[in-house]
Amino acid sequence: EPEVTQTPSHQVTQMGQEVILHCVPISNHLYFYWYRQILGQKVEFLVSFYNNEISEKSEIFDDQFSVERPDGSNFTLKIRSTKLEDSAMYFCASGGGVLFFGPGTRLTVL
Amino acid sequence: KNEVEQSPQNLTAQEGEFITINCSYSVGISALHWLQQHPGGGIVSLFMLSSGKKKHGRLIATINIQEKHSSLHITASHPRDSAVYICAAQKTSYDKVIFGPGTSLSVIP
């Protein structure tokens, strides 16, 4: 069964450092999404991506965040200068209709 | 006001019980998703509904578009059903999904 993969599973970083979270969506999907879940809170939308550009972004997705699809398979989320409050589980999803979620990357900012 | 609400917030059941989790939403939607999140954090899509009812194994999901309400039922509950169940609304196809707060279910043997 096709699946969305994410790496790393856990990333620990110092405040102010840049991190890049990696996702490999399902190969024939065209729509990609990043969500995050702060511990104990509900899942929040960050950004959606279609046709090599951002189709929608939330208020959370400020200038510190960027997304790229550097090649035909990877979809990355970059946080330029991490803050303590960026600590969360980050989920990548792909699909159209039924959504397929990756297992998540737990980001811990110290 | 949250666009997607769920009840109850927490639910404890004895193994074998019939379980219902409710979801109400305030936005117009093209689809309503039910998702499962296990303690490890991963999210699995259970159902995507736009009308009526769907069944998969012991899980049944229903939606009433006019009332903006959906329910997830679990028949003959089992401890392995213990997880957080999340309702999420999607306004248009391929749009982002708006997550509800989740219902934490614990099934006791």
Boltz contact constraints between the chains, C-beta under 6 A:
constraints:
  - contact:
      token1: [A, 31]
      token2: [B, 94]
      max_distance: 6.0
  - contact:
      token1: [A, 42]
      token2: [B, 99]
      max_distance: 6.0
  - contact:
      token1: [A, 42]
      token2: [B, 101]
      max_distance: 6.0
  - contact:
      token1: [A, 43]
      token2: [B, 99]
      max_distance: 6.0
  - contact:
      token1: [A, 45]
      token2: [B, 96]
      max_distance: 6.0
  - contact:
      token1: [A, 48]
      token2: [B, 96]
      max_distance: 6.0
  - contact:
      token1: [A, 89]
      token2: [B, 41]
      max_distance: 6.0
  - contact:
      token1: [A, 96]
      token2: [B, 94]
      max_distance: 6.0
  - contact:
      token1: [A, 98]
      token2: [B, 45]
      max_distance: 6.0
  - contact:
      token1: [A, 98]
      token2: [B, 48]
      max_distance: 6.0
  - contact:
      token1: [A, 99]
      token2: [B, 45]
      max_distance: 6.0
  - contact:
      token1: [A, 101]
      token2: [B, 43]
      max_distance: 6.0
  - contact:
      token1: [A, 103]
      token2: [B, 42]
      max_distance: 6.0
  - contact:
      token1: [A, 104]
      token2: [B, 41]
      max_distance: 6.0
